[in-house]
Amino acid sequence: MIPFAIGMTRLFVVENLANGVDKENTPRELWGCGPFNRGDSIFNISYGDGFDYDTETHLTEFFGFSNICANWDYTPARELTALYFPFFEYSLVIYLFLDFVSTFISYRRGELPKWFWILTQIFFPITVLLCIGFRMIFVCIAYESANQHTAGFLGLQVALIIVAVSNSSQILLTGQSYPSCCLGVKATAIIAIVYLVLNLSISSVKVYATSYIVRHGVGPDFYKIPVGSGIALGRIIDFIWMIMNAFLPAVIALVRFQNEDPFEVIIRVPIHIYRYRDGIVDDGNNTGDNELTRINTPSEIPSSFKYAEN
């Protein structure tokens, strides 16, 4: 989703924002419509003026830096990405469901304690609702209400924390090892604990900052502190958070895929009982004396049936 959003923004948005409103052919009262309603901007931008996407977005003004979400903040990238977004959302929810089933199977095998299974049942619907709520980033526009827009992202952050804690705890409780990476039970446990501690540390800072934005509509002061060559501290925090919650989980998933037993999903249907009388299918409600023939396999279906296989 992110590469798609970046492509749409670079293709359709950047130039449009830079051009601003056509003031010669647009009534003055319409100059401040949409993203160009920035008469009080810290960048000294007047109503209808264009602005640079890389350095003067609304998120840069509110938070001190422009994060990945800026790629779907403006029309038409927002609408186009929203069309693609369900693929991401459904994939995430399907993963949560399959992870829930995996936990259930491990519990029934005696690999997980009862308290863990009880907590899983409590947090599973909460996590699903938080992930589904992320779609609100396309409903609540960032430059109109930064706090409402950010609320959906806050929910996703909390959901990812729950997933990280659940998966790491499951690895520790079941004593997993990954031979393909030369990781025994002890080494795997150490890595899981280190990852969980680091993830919870950066996620705590991220959740606090995001909660501050939801409450006040602007980023906390420490987000805007310049570090090194003028990069905002908030951008560094955001980058580390992305590594811990987007990049590393993909690597971990690959390792687990190569070493753990996969799911086998089997879909079956019951044997269908075909009834016919004089070449006409009987619906089961016949009360006559005519004998009905039971057919248990498709090969036995008489050719007189309208949709019989040849």
RARATA-V587008 format. One record per run of one state. SS is the DSSP state (A for helix, B for strand, O for the rest). FROM is the first residue (numbers start at 1). TO is the last residue. Records with the same first field share a line. If there is no record, write none. Layout:
# RARATA-V587008
SS: FROM-TO / FROM-TO
This chain:
# RARATA-V587008
O: 1-1 / 20-27 / 31-33 / 37-57 / 64-67 / 73-76 / 109-113 / 139-145 / 175-177 / 182-182 / 184-184 / 217-220 / 225-225 / 228-230 / 260-273 / 278-279 / 282-292 / 296-297 / 301-310
A: 2-19 / 28-30 / 34-36 / 58-63 / 68-72 / 77-108 / 114-138 / 146-174 / 179-181 / 185-216 / 221-224 / 233-259 / 298-300
B: 178-178 / 183-183 / 226-227 / 231-232 / 274-277 / 280-281 / 293-295
